Amino acid sequence: MKTVQISLNSIDKVKTFVNIISKYEYDFDLVSGRYVIDAKSIMGIFSLDLSKPIDLNIHADNEKELGEVLDALGPYLI
């Protein structure tokens, strides 16, 4: 598992973020304070405080897959 910080401060960013990570079969969790939600859930994401950076837990199996995900999520990384 790898944890990175991301910024999802607009509706368009949330939609494209969910579209990107939905292509991958493994799990993604967003952590904001004491809340943990499935990162593939648009409704769940909108329940978080999007004005601050959010931790993204990526549950990838190997380094190659993790690298692909991080490249795809480049615009959202802090």
C-alpha positions as CSV (number, residue, x, y, z in Angstrom):
1,M,0.0,0.0,0.0
2,K,1.1,3.5,-0.8
3,T,-0.3,6.8,0.6
4,V,-0.1,10.1,-1.3
5,Q,-1.8,13.4,-0.8
6,I,-4.1,14.7,-3.6
7,S,-6.2,17.8,-4.2
8,L,-9.8,17.5,-5.6
9,N,-10.9,21.1,-5.3
10,S,-13.4,21.2,-8.2
11,I,-16.3,19.1,-9.5
12,D,-14.5,18.4,-12.8
13,K,-11.4,17.2,-10.9
14,V,-13.5,14.8,-8.9
15,K,-15.2,13.3,-12.0
16,T,-12.0,12.8,-14.0
17,F,-10.3,11.4,-10.9
18,V,-13.0,8.8,-10.4
19,N,-12.9,7.9,-14.2
20,I,-9.1,7.4,-14.0
21,I,-9.1,5.2,-10.9
22,S,-12.1,3.2,-12.0
23,K,-10.0,1.6,-14.7
24,Y,-7.9,-0.2,-12.1
25,E,-9.1,-3.3,-10.3
26,Y,-7.5,-2.7,-6.9
27,D,-8.8,-0.7,-4.0
28,F,-8.4,3.0,-3.4
29,D,-9.4,4.7,-0.1
30,L,-9.6,8.4,0.6
31,V,-8.8,9.4,4.2
32,S,-9.9,12.8,5.5
33,G,-9.6,13.1,9.3
34,R,-11.5,10.1,10.8
35,Y,-13.4,9.4,7.6
36,V,-12.3,6.7,5.2
37,I,-14.3,6.3,1.9
38,D,-14.0,4.3,-1.3
39,A,-12.2,6.6,-3.8
40,K,-14.3,5.2,-6.6
41,S,-17.5,6.6,-5.1
42,I,-18.4,10.1,-6.4
43,M,-21.0,10.5,-3.7
44,G,-18.5,9.5,-1.0
45,I,-15.9,12.0,-2.3
46,F,-18.5,14.8,-2.2
47,S,-19.1,14.0,1.5
48,L,-15.6,15.0,2.4
49,D,-14.1,18.5,2.9
50,L,-12.5,19.1,-0.5
51,S,-11.0,22.4,0.4
52,K,-8.0,20.6,2.0
53,P,-5.6,18.0,0.7
54,I,-6.9,14.4,1.1
55,D,-4.8,11.2,1.7
56,L,-5.2,8.6,-1.0
57,N,-4.3,5.0,0.0
58,I,-3.5,2.9,-3.1
59,H,-3.7,-0.9,-2.5
60,A,-1.6,-1.9,-5.6
61,D,0.0,-5.3,-5.8
62,N,3.4,-4.4,-7.3
63,E,5.7,-1.5,-8.1
64,K,4.9,-1.5,-11.8
65,E,1.2,-1.1,-11.2
66,L,1.8,1.5,-8.6
67,G,4.0,3.5,-11.0
68,E,1.2,3.4,-13.6
69,V,-1.3,4.8,-11.2
70,L,0.9,7.5,-9.9
71,D,1.7,8.6,-13.5
72,A,-2.1,8.8,-14.3
73,L,-2.8,10.7,-11.1
74,G,0.0,13.2,-11.6
75,P,-2.3,16.3,-12.0
76,Y,-3.9,15.6,-8.6
77,L,-0.8,14.9,-6.5
78,I,0.5,17.5,-4.1
